[in-house]
Each structure stands twice: as structure tokens, then as C-alpha cells.
Amino acid sequence: MRIIKQGQQKTFADTTQANIEKAVADALQNVRDNGDAAVRELSEKFDGWTPESFRLTDEQIAGYIAELDEQTLEDLHTVQNNVHRFAEAQLATMQDLEVETQPGVFLGHRHVPIAATGAYIPGGRYPMMASAHMTIITAKAAGVQRVVACTPPIHGEVPAATVAAAHFAGADEIYVLGGVQAIAAMAIGTPSIEPVNMIAGPGNAFVAEAKRQMFGEIGIDLFAGPTEVLIVADDTADPLTVAVDLLSQAEHGPESPAVLVTTSDRVARQTVENIEKLLPGMPTGDTAGQAWRDYGQIIVCDGEEEMWEVSNGFASEHVQIFTAEPRDALDRMHDYGALFLGEGTCVAYGDKVIGTNHVLPTLGAARYTGGLWVGKFLKTCTFQEVRDNDASGELGRLCGRAARVENFDGHGRSGDLRAAKALGDSFDWLENVDVHA
């Protein structure tokens, strides 16, 4: 293995500096203590944004939608249909269950939608329509009754495209509100914003830290950091495509890792040459260039086995496969957020249009979780029913013995009582009471 270009590797600790943790903790406590006044204060401080109401009315939403051209609206609907179709197909795989495990004993589960969720749609420099699709449509497909959408103003203006995306995705409430104050309002609640039970969606380091600190009190989709891309390539890969796709993800931010793992010296060398040619003419070249300089990596492996081993080691958010047999990755890769198989697809498709969810694990979290999907908005809740009297009695005997090994006599008594009622068993503690009263 030869490292052609060495970049830094980010960890979760890198994204949770003490000053961010303290600022977020103070902001969350401020909202707990002062409600709407704190939200308004924080919005003024961080976004210079204090409208009469953060929540958009139906009339305002209609007005922002009217600002968009027909092609934008048509494309928006096409993309949202793609996301909805895939979410519905995923939902169809999640079947309720009921099974008779022994005569008269029925066990099962039901997939119960979360009652209320929040969708954080980041803004900053650009409207992020795609995040609205991913966090709202998927929740609605799961059956969530109330979805609250929050998105920040951009340069002091309401992002009309994001508002349209949130509305058509099915958001029940839309707030032009960003940052920690949006997370706090949705998670803690205020007199004007009822709290939700879960928040999904990406954001900057402050948003990610706010979600982290609120986790446990509410659910979150996952812990998120800067966007990552890993390209796995053999000698059949096109170095221009590799270079373009690495830079397409590097433009997300100056700390976005872009990595090539390959078995080909030629592909590695020509990729570097192409990146150097492409960056000067790239509108987002300043951001992409910094990310490539600081976090870009190229590793040349001695063979396929090493290539797959090294690639799994990154546990990258996005993994593109440019090999002669790209579907081999379905068996060879096990630590990743999402796979993009073959030159005909790319991470940009997943980010924007193809229909799979783009909220994915970063910073190594792909070792233990997948990304956002319809199942994240469902609670799989079990139920049990013993219909047969003898079965209840036999379980009671078993429960009595098992509980007392652990010194849980109260648990044992619950079993004893059923054994007494069903099978006529006697127990010292029941001598002075009428079992059949």
C-alpha cells in the first residue's frame, strides 16, 4: 500500500470543541428558562432575524411558491416523487408480526409511527430543498401525524425554494428559524411551538451539538459531521470521473474528506492531474480546494483484498464503486453509509434526485448504523397475549422459579398467582387470601 496523498481524518471529538458545547448548552438552557423570548433573542444574535412570527402562514407559503419558475416546481415534484416511491417501498418491507410460540401463547409486534417529528433543513449560503424531501417525505410515509419544519433565513431572506419543498413534502408547520434556537424550540417547546419527539436533518457543528445534547430527551436521526466521499477504483476507472466526483463532494465544506482508494497507479496519478486542472475554473473551487488540500487522500493498494480492507476501514458516508464488477461491493463492503455502484451513478444523484435518503452516518458512525429511512420514524413495539389457561399456569411456574433465582420475589408472585388460578398450585404467601375471589 502506498499513500500518494495524505489528508487529515476527522473524528467526532473534532466537531465538539468545548466552546461549542458550552455555547449550545447555554442556548438550550436559555430556551428552557425563557421560551419564545430566548428563541427570538438567539435568532437576532445569530441570524439577524426577528420577524413578527417565525411560523409562515398559508398565504405566505403560497406567495413564496409563486416566486418559483415552472421548471423548478416541476423538478421539485419529480424528485419528491422519487423519494416518496422509495420510502413507500421500504415501508412495505416492514410487516407487523403475530406468532403463536406455543399453544395459547401469542407474541407479536406493531410498527407504530412517532407522533411528532421535527425536520431541520439547513440554509447558510444556499437553499437546501433536498433536505426537506429526505426528512419530511420519509416521516410522512411512515405515518407521522405532525411534522414541523425549520429552516434559517439566507442573507436575511426567506428561502422560497426550501419553503416550497417543505410544503409539498407535507410539513404541517413551517418556521423560518435556524441554528441552535430551532433545535431548542422543536425539542424543548415554547408557548408558540409545541415540542416534537424526534428531530432529523443535517446542520452545522452547532446544530449537530444541539441534537447531541438533546438526545435522550428526544430522539434524533444520527450524529452528523462534514460530508464524506470515498471512491473505490481499479484500473478500469475513468480518472476524470473520479476527479469530478471527488470535488463534487469536497464543495460541501472545507472540512469534507474526499478519498480515493485504488489498485491503479495510473488512475491515482491522473486523478491528481485532473483535480489540479479542474479546481481553478470551479465556481466553488475555494471551498473544494481547501477540503482537498486538508482532507483529500489517495491510497494505492497492492491488490483487491487490500483495497476492500482499506475501504471498509474508512466507514465512509458515501462510497462510489468504479471497478470492473461494481456489484462485488455488495458483498465486500460492510461499513458504509450508502453505496453508489458503477460510473453511471454518483453521490450527487443520492444527494439531490435519485430517491434514496441522503441523511447518512459520518465520522465512523457507519460502523454501527445506517442512514435515515422510513424505519427511523417507526417504533417497533411488542405485544403478548396468553389465551390458554394451562399455558398461563405453566408460564407462571416458570416465572416463579426464574424470578427467585434473581431474588425478585414480587415478580415470582405474579407468576405464582397465575399458576394457582390456572393449575391449582398452592403457595405459602397465598394461604390467607382467596385466589378465586
N, C-alpha and C positions, 0 to 999 in steps of 0.2 A: 504494500500500500504506500502510495506517495501523496503527500499533501501539496498540491500545486498552489493553492491559495488558502491561507489560514485566517479565519474570522473569529470574532468573539462568539461565545454561546451564552444566551440569556437564561436565567433561572427565575423561578417565582420570586425569590428573595430580592432580585434586582429590581423588581417592579413594585416593591412595597417598602420603600425607604421610610425611615422613621418620621420625616417631616410630612410625608403624605398621610401616613397612618394617623398622626396627631391632628392634622387639619381636617381629615374626614371624620374622625371621632368627635371633634368639637362641633362640626357642622351637624352631624346626626343628633347630638345632644341638644343643640340649639333648636332643631325642629321638634324634638320631643317636648322641650320646655315651652316653646313659643309658637308652634304651629304655623299658620299661614304667614304671620309676621316674619318668622325666620326664613321661610321659603322666599318671600319677597325680598328680604334683605340680602340673601345669598345670591339670588338671581341678579339683583342690581350690582352686587360686588363683582361677580364672575362674568356675567354676560351683558351688563348694562341694559337689562331688560326688565321692565316693570309695567306691563300693560294693565289695563283696568281689570281684566280677568285672563288668567293663563289658559283657561279652557276655551276652545273655539266653539262658537255656536254653529248650528246647521247652516245659517245664512253665510257666515264667514267661510265655512268649508266649501260651500258651493261657489263662492267668489274666487277662492284660490284655485279650485279645479278649472274654472273658466279661463284662468290665465294660461293654461297649458294648451299647446297645439294638438291637433288631432293625431299626428303620428306618435307623439309622446304618450297620449292616452291609449292609443291602440296597442303600442308596445307594452305599456304597463299591464293592460288586461291579458295580453298573450303570456307574459312572464308569470303573472299571478295564476293563470290557469295551469301553467306547468307545475308550479309549486303545489297548487291545490290537488291536482291529479296524483302527484306522488305521495302527498300526505294522506290522501284517502286510500291509496293502495297500501301504504304502511299500516293504516288503521285496520284494514281488512285482515291483516295477519294476526291481530291481537284478539283472540277469541276468548269469550267467557268460558268458564270451566265448571263442571259439576260431575263428580265421580263417586260411586258407591265403593268405598275402600274395603268394606267388609259388610256382611249382611246388616242392613238397617242403619249404617253409618255413612252419611253423605258429607263430602267436603267439596269446596269449590272456591272460585274467586270471580270477582267482577272488576272490570276496569272503570273506575269512577273518575270523571273529569274534575280537575281542580276548579273551584268555584269562581275564582277571580285571579287574573294574572296581569302583570304589567309588562309592556313592551318598551324597552329603551331603544330609541332609534338615534344613533349618533349623528352629529352635524359637523360642527367645526368649520371646515373650509367648503365642503360640498354637501348637497342633499344626498341622503343615503336611502333611496327608495327600496333597495333590495333588502335592507334590514327590516323594513316594515313587512315585506312579504313573508320573510322567514319566521318572524316572531308572532305575527298576528294570524296569518292564514293557518299556520300549523296548530296554534292554540284553538282556533275556531273549529278546525277539522276534528280535533279531539273532543269537542263538545263543551269547551269553556264558555260559560254564560256571559261573563263580563271581562272584557279586555280593555285595559287602559293604556293608551299610547302617549309617550312623552318624547319630544324631540326639541333640541335647542334652536334658538334663532341663529341665522347665519348672517354675520355682519349687520346685525340689528334688524333683519328682515325675516318674515315668516317664510320657511322653505315650502313653496307651493307644491312642488313635486312630491315631497315627503308627505305632506298633508293628504294629497290625493291618494297616494299609495296606502296610507294608513286607513283612510276612509273606505276605499274599495276592498281592502283586505278584510274589513269587518270590525274595526275598532269601535267600541261603544262610547268611548270618551277620548278626545284628542286634546292634549295640553302642549302649548309651546313653552317648554320648560326643560332645561338641560342640567347636566352635571350632577354633583352630589345632591343638590336640592331636589332634583327629580326623583332620584332613588329614594331619598328620605321621605318625600311626600307620598310616594307609592307604597313604601314598605311600612312606614310608621303611621301614616294617615294624618290628616289635618281636618279642621272643621269643614273645609270645602272639597277635600279629596279623600274619599274613603279608601282605606288600605286594601292591598291585594295580598294574596297568599304566596305568590311566586313572581320573580322578575326574570325576564330573559332579554338578551340582546348585548351586543358588544359596546365598548366605550373606551375612553382614555384611562390613564392609570388611576385617576381619582374615582371615576365611575366603578372601575373594577374593584378598587379597595372598598368603596361603599357597599358593593354587593357582598364582598367577603365578610365585612364586619356585620352585615345584617343576616348572613346565612345562619340558619338555626331558628331565628325568629320568623323568617320566611324562607322559602326555597329559592334557589337560583338555578339557572341552566348549567353553568360551569364557570370555573375560574379562567379568565382570559388574559392574554398578553398580546404583544405585537404579532401581526400576521407572519406566518412561516410558509416557505415552499421548499420542497426537496424534489429534485429531478433525478431519476434513476435511468441511466442510459448505457447502451452498449454501442458498438461501432456502427450500427445501422441508424443511429440518431442523426438528425439534421442540426448542426451546431447553430445555425441561425435561429431555428425554432427554439432551441434550448435557451439561447441568449435572450430572445424576446420574452419568453415566458418567465425567466428569472427576473428580468427587470419589471415585468408587469406586476409582480407581487412586491418587489422592492419599493415601488412608488407608494405603497400604503403608508410608509413612515420610515424615518431614519434609523429605526432600530429593528426593522423587519429582516430576519435571516433569509437568505436565498442561497441554496446549497445544491451543488451538482456532485453526484456520486456516479462514477463511470468506470468501465473497464477499458476505455479507449483514450490513449494519449492524444490522438488526432482530435477527437471531439472536445477534450478538455482544452487543448491549445487554441482551436478555432473558436470555441465559445468565448474565451477571454478576448480574442481579437475582435469578435463581433460586438461584444459589450462595449469595448473601447470606441468602436465606430458609432454605435447607436446612442450612447449617452449624450454627446454634445447636442444632438438635434431633438432630444426628447423633452417635451414641454414640462414634464415632472422630473427632469434629469437631476436637479439639485437634490431632491429627496431620495430618488432611486440611487443616485451616485453615492450619497453618504451611506445609505444602507449597504450597498455593495462593497464599499470600501471597508466599513467597520464590521459587517456581519456576513459578508459573502464568503463562501468556501467552495473549493473544488478539490475532490479527493479521487485519485485514480487507484483502482483496486486491481489486484493480481488475477482475479477471476470472478466468475459469477457468485460462488459461495461467499466470498468475502464481500462482494457488492451488496448482497442481500443482508448479510450480518451487519455491515456498517449502516445501511439504510434503516434497518429496524432500530438501531441504536439511537437515531435522532428522534424517534417518536414524533415525527413532524405533523403539523396540522394538515398540510396539503402535500400529497405525493403524486407526482406525474411519472408515468412509466413509458419511457421511449426505448423499448427493446424489441427484438425480432418477434418475441411472443409475449406481448404485454399482459395477457391474462394469466401468465405464470405467477404474477404478483398476488393474485387472489389466494394462492396457497403459500407463497414465500413471505409475504408481508403480514405482520400481526400487530405492529404498533404504529398506528397512523390515525389521523382524523378522517380523511377521505382519500380515495384512490381515483386517479384520472388516467384511464388506460388508453394508450396509443396517441399518435400525433394528431388524430382528428378531434381530440378534446383537450381542454386546458382548464386551469384553475379559474380563469376569468369567466368561463361558462358557469361554473359552480357558484362563483361569487354573485353573478348577475342574472342569469337567464334560464339555466337548464332545468331547474326544478328541485334538485336536492338542496338540503339546508346548508347554509354557509356559516352558521354559528358552530364552530368546531373547537376541539381542545388544542391548547398551545402549551408551551413551556414544559413539555414532557407529560402532560396530563393524558395524552393518548395511550399511555401505558395502562391506564385503568378506566378510561371512559371513552365513549363515542361522543358524537356531537348532538346538537339539538334535533329532536324529531318528535313526531306526534306522541310517542310514548312518554316523553318527559312531562307532558301535561296531564297524564293519567296516573291515578293512584291504584295500584293493583291490590285490592282488599279481599281478604279471605272470609269465608263463612263456613259454618259447620252446623250440622243438624243430626241428632241421633233419634231416629224414629222407632227403633225396635227396643222394647223394654229389656229383653235379655242382654242385648248389646250394651245398653246403658249400664246395666248392672256389672257386666264383665269389665267394662272400662272403669267403672267405679272402684272395683277391686284392684285393678292395675294401678290406677291413680293413687289409691291409698298407700300401696306399697312403695311406689316410686317417690311420692312426696315425702314420706317419712325417712327415706334414706338421706334426704336433704334437710331433714328436721323442719319441714314445712307442715306442721300438724293441721293447720287450718285448711290447706289445700287437700290434705288427706281426708278431712271430714266431709268436704264437698263430694269426694268420691264415695266415702262410706255411706252417706245418706242415700245416694242413688243405688248402691249395692243392696242396702236394706230395703228400699222401696221395691226394687225390681226382683230381687232374688231372696229376700227374707233374711239376709245376713244380720247378725247382731253385733253391737259394739258397746263397750263399757260406757262411753260418753252419751249413748242414746238410751240408756236404761230407764231414765226418768221422764222421757218425752214420748209422745205418741207419733210414730213415724207416719201414720196414715191419717193424722188429724186434718 
